[in-house]
Amino acid sequence: MLPSVLLGAVLAAGCSSPADASSGAGPLFRVPAQDVGARCLDVGASRACWAPSCPGGVCVLPRTVPRAPAPRAGWRCLGAGAARTCQDRGRGVGAFVCDGGECRQRHPRLPDDGEWDCIDQDGAAVCMGGAPAAGVPSAPVDPGWRCGPRAGHPDERVCVDLSPDRPPLPGVWSCRYEHDPREVRLCTREAHTRDLGGSCEGGCPEGARCVQDRCVPAFPEPSCWFDADCGERQRCRWGLCAPAT
C-alpha cells in the first residue's frame, strides 16, 4: 500500500484549473501537487521531494499534469504544492526539427539571456557562464533552473535544469549541446539511456540514488563546472560536488 502522502498525490494527479494568462504567454494551469516540504522538483518525467520526513531523505511522487489535452511539446511545470503551475513547454523556445532519429533545437531553453556554455549530463541540462551580452541588461533567471555561483569564480554561475526539453516524439533520447556559435540542443534516439528520473533498471548514473525505481540526484545546489572546482577526492556531477566513487 502507498504511504498516505503518495496516495494523496495519486488522487490529485490530473486535477487542474486555469490560472491567470493575462501575460499573453498562453494558458497557464494550476496543478496542485501533494509535495512533501518545499524542496520538490520535476526530475525528467518523475517528481522528487527532498525532505527529512521522506524515507532516506528523498520521496518520489507522481508527476501531476493538467487534464487539458497535452501540447505537442508536452508540459513544463514549475513551483511546488498548491502553487504548482504548468504551461506549454514549447513557449518561448525553438521547436525541435527532426530528421529520422535526430532532432535539433535552435534557440534552446537557457537560464537567461546571458552567454552560456551548456552540456547535457545524464538527462540534466547544466550551463555555466551567464555574463550578459555587451550592452544588454541582465535578465531574471528562468524559474525552471537552479543556479549558484561557481566555486572560485565569483563572476560565473552554474545552473541546472533536471527536466529539460526533449523531442516531442516517442522513444528514448540522448541529448547534447553544440555551439553554432550559440547553443543548439541536439538529440538522437537511443535504445537505452541511464538518465536522472528514469528507471533504475540497468543501473543509475554515478552519484544518483535509486528511490522507488527512479534515479534521483542530490537536491541541486550547483557550484561546480569541472572536477577541479571541487575539493580533493570529489567529482562534479550536475553542478554538484560529491565524493568520487
C-alpha positions in Angstrom: 0.0 0.0 0.0 1.2 3.5 -0.8 2.1 5.8 2.1 -0.6 8.4 2.7 1.3 11.2 1.1 1.8 9.2 -2.1 -1.8 8.1 -2.2 -2.8 11.7 -1.9 -0.6 12.6 -4.9 -2.1 9.8 -7.0 -5.7 11.0 -6.2 -4.6 14.6 -7.1 -3.0 13.7 -10.4 -4.6 15.4 -13.3 -6.6 17.9 -11.3 -6.0 21.4 -12.7 -7.6 24.7 -13.1 -6.7 27.6 -15.4 -4.5 30.3 -13.9 -4.1 33.9 -14.9 -2.9 34.0 -18.6 -3.1 37.8 -19.0 0.6 38.0 -19.9 -0.2 36.6 -23.4 2.2 33.7 -22.9 -0.5 31.1 -23.3 -2.7 29.1 -20.9 -1.2 28.6 -17.5 -2.8 25.8 -15.4 -2.7 25.5 -11.7 -1.9 21.9 -10.9 -1.5 21.4 -7.2 0.9 18.7 -6.1 0.9 16.8 -2.8 4.5 17.6 -2.2 6.5 16.8 0.9 8.1 20.0 2.0 9.2 22.9 -0.2 12.2 21.3 -1.9 10.4 19.5 -4.7 11.3 19.4 -8.4 10.5 17.6 -11.6 13.3 15.2 -12.5 12.9 14.1 -16.0 9.3 12.6 -16.3 9.3 12.0 -12.5 8.9 14.2 -9.4 11.1 14.2 -6.3 11.0 15.8 -2.9 14.0 16.1 -0.6 12.7 16.3 2.9 13.6 14.8 6.3 10.2 13.1 6.6 10.9 11.1 3.4 12.5 7.6 3.8 16.2 8.2 3.4 15.5 11.9 2.8 14.0 11.6 -0.7 10.5 10.8 -1.9 9.4 10.1 -5.5 5.9 11.2 -6.3 3.6 11.0 -9.4 4.2 14.0 -11.7 0.9 15.7 -11.9 0.0 17.5 -15.2 -3.2 19.3 -16.4 -6.2 17.5 -17.6 -6.3 19.6 -20.7 -5.0 17.9 -24.0 -1.2 17.9 -23.8 0.5 20.3 -26.2 2.9 18.8 -28.8 6.0 19.8 -26.8 4.5 18.5 -23.5 4.1 20.3 -20.2 6.7 22.3 -18.3 5.7 22.6 -14.7 7.1 24.9 -12.0 6.5 25.6 -8.4 5.6 23.4 -5.5 2.5 22.3 -3.6 -0.6 24.5 -4.2 1.5 27.0 -6.2 2.5 24.5 -8.9 1.6 25.6 -12.4 2.1 24.0 -15.9 2.3 25.6 -19.3 3.1 24.5 -22.9 6.7 23.5 -22.9 7.1 24.9 -26.4 6.5 28.5 -25.3 9.5 30.8 -25.6 11.9 28.3 -27.2 12.7 27.0 -30.6 10.9 23.9 -31.9 12.7 20.6 -32.4 13.2 19.9 -36.1 13.6 16.2 -36.6 15.0 14.1 -39.4 14.8 10.4 -38.7 16.4 9.6 -35.4 18.0 13.1 -34.9 16.3 16.2 -33.7 17.8 19.7 -33.5 16.5 22.6 -31.4 17.8 26.0 -32.2 17.2 28.6 -29.5 17.0 26.1 -26.7 15.9 26.9 -23.2 18.7 28.7 -21.3 18.8 30.1 -17.7 18.6 33.7 -19.0 19.7 35.9 -22.0 23.4 35.8 -21.0 26.3 34.0 -22.6 26.2 30.3 -21.6 28.1 27.1 -22.2 25.9 24.0 -21.7 26.1 20.3 -21.5 23.6 17.5 -21.1 24.6 15.2 -18.3 22.5 12.1 -17.7 19.4 13.9 -18.9 20.0 17.1 -16.9 20.9 20.3 -18.6 23.9 22.1 -17.0 25.0 25.5 -18.0 27.9 27.7 -16.9 28.6 31.4 -17.5 25.7 33.9 -17.6 27.6 37.1 -18.5 25.2 39.4 -20.3 26.0 40.3 -23.9 27.6 43.7 -24.4 25.1 46.5 -23.9 22.3 44.1 -22.8 21.0 44.4 -19.2 20.8 41.2 -17.1 17.5 39.3 -17.4 15.9 37.4 -14.5 16.8 33.7 -14.3 14.2 31.3 -15.7 12.5 29.7 -12.7 12.9 26.2 -14.0 16.7 26.4 -13.4 18.5 26.1 -10.1 21.6 28.4 -10.1 24.6 29.2 -7.8 28.0 30.9 -8.0 30.8 28.7 -9.4 33.4 28.0 -6.7 36.4 30.1 -7.1 34.9 32.1 -10.0 32.5 34.7 -8.4 31.7 36.2 -11.8 30.3 32.9 -13.2 27.2 30.9 -12.4 26.3 27.3 -12.7 22.7 26.4 -13.4 20.9 23.1 -13.6 17.5 22.0 -15.1 16.6 18.5 -14.0 13.7 18.3 -16.5 14.9 19.9 -19.8 13.2 19.9 -23.1 13.1 16.7 -25.2 11.9 16.0 -28.7 8.1 15.6 -28.9 8.4 12.1 -30.4 8.2 8.6 -28.9 11.4 6.9 -28.0 14.4 7.2 -25.7 16.6 10.3 -26.4 20.1 11.2 -25.6 20.9 14.9 -25.9 23.9 17.2 -26.1 24.7 20.8 -26.9 26.6 22.2 -29.9 28.0 25.7 -30.2 27.0 27.2 -33.5 28.1 29.8 -32.3 25.3 29.9 -29.7 23.9 26.9 -28.0 21.9 24.3 -30.1 20.4 21.3 -28.5 20.9 18.1 -30.5 19.1 14.8 -29.5 19.4 11.4 -31.0 17.3 8.3 -30.5 18.9 5.6 -28.4 18.0 2.1 -27.4 18.6 2.8 -23.7 20.0 5.6 -21.5 20.6 5.9 -17.8 19.1 9.2 -17.1 18.0 11.0 -13.9 14.3 10.5 -13.3 14.4 7.3 -15.3 14.0 3.7 -14.1 16.8 2.1 -12.1 16.7 -0.9 -14.4 20.2 -1.3 -15.7 21.7 1.0 -13.0 21.6 4.7 -12.2 24.2 7.4 -13.3 27.1 7.7 -10.9 26.2 9.8 -7.9 22.4 9.2 -8.2 20.3 7.1 -5.8 17.6 4.6 -6.7 14.4 5.7 -5.0 11.2 3.8 -5.7 12.7 2.6 -9.0 13.7 6.1 -10.1 17.2 7.5 -10.3 17.4 10.7 -8.2 20.3 13.1 -7.6 21.0 15.1 -4.5 19.0 18.3 -4.3 20.6 20.7 -6.8 22.7 23.5 -5.2 25.1 24.0 -8.1 28.6 25.3 -7.5 31.0 23.5 -9.9 31.7 23.0 -13.6 34.9 21.0 -13.6 36.1 18.4 -11.0 38.8 20.9 -10.2 36.2 23.3 -8.8 35.6 20.7 -6.0 37.7 19.6 -3.1 40.2 16.7 -3.1 38.7 13.3 -4.0 35.5 14.9 -5.2 33.8 15.0 -8.6 31.5 17.5 -10.2 28.2 15.9 -11.3 25.2 18.0 -12.4 26.9 21.1 -11.0 27.2 19.4 -7.6 30.4 18.4 -5.8 30.2 14.8 -4.5 32.7 12.2 -3.3 34.4 10.3 -6.1 33.5 6.7 -6.3 
